[in-house]
Amino acid sequence: MIVVMGASGQIGRALIERLDRWDAPRRAFVRQHQQGAQLGGDYVLGDFDDPGSIRRALAPGARLLLNGSLGPNFVDQQRRIIDLAAEVGVAQVVKVSVRDAAPGGLLGQGMHGEVETHLKRSGLPWTILQPVGFMQNLPADVVFADGEGRFHGSYGAGRVGYVDARDVAAVAAVVLTRPVGEDATLVVTGAEAPTHAEIAEVMSATLGRPVRYVDLTPSEMAERLRLAGMPAGLADDLAALMSLVGDGRWAGTTSVVRDVTGSPPRTLAEFVAEHADAFR
């Protein structure tokens, strides 16, 4: 049995679709009956803040995909799930994290880093997946006006190996269905690491409409995020995190998707073409 936490998210849905194609027994953990009905098959209704519902979803010998959205209680929630998994006797935890996760890091990197540390100390067999940015987040950043699409950031000329969330799910599916191996951290990227100006060029060529990346200083980007309604502290940290990419720390790509799944990761051009309707 494979238990999928965060089953209604992008990675969770893609993972369940793949497991169902393989006829692999799985159980989805969802907040609403509607989500469970849409996914079909076995599901448990619950909440990450409800230990009883988490325990109902788990089973001795099960394999667990640990995923969820960032929020104020994220670290406590994921630690609790790990502790319950250890009590129940789960056979393996596959955690979706983020590249360069480390305690004390900015935003998700710090939160995921704390959870990773807890998982490594739990005694459970583990595999940690560390993707970079998801291609699925790009369309919402582009705003079309005056005949041109624009998106903003403070990345400078930094390169990012954006990956399709479905490729992360494909890696997770293989790891969760093959025999439990050695503990491992897998950095999951796309096959290419373009700058954001180059991303705009790919969007323009694929969509047939001009798209431009507008690079801002971290302070300018933070102000833009605040004006969009983001809390000040969060806006400052996000803009600073973007600017850190400029030193090339996310420029390297890995062969994890191909090595684990046997298929190459989707390219940015393929993703944009497939999701052209999402760019408005």
Buried (B, 14 or more C-beta within 10 A) or exposed (E): BBBBBBBBBBBBBBBBBBBEEEEBEBBBBBBEEEBBEEBEEEBBBBEBEEBEBBBBBBBEEBBBBBBBEEEEEBBEBBBBBBBBBBEBEBBBBBBBBBBBBEBEBBBBBBBBBBBBBBBBEBEBBBBBBBBBBBBBEBBEBBEBEEEEBBBBBBBBEBBBBBBBBBBBBBBBBBBBBEEEEEBEBBBBBBBBBBBBBBBBBBBBEBBEBBBBBBBBEBEBBBBBBBEEEBEEEEBBBBBBBBBBBBEEBBBEBBEBBBEBBEEEBBBBEEBBEEBBEEBE
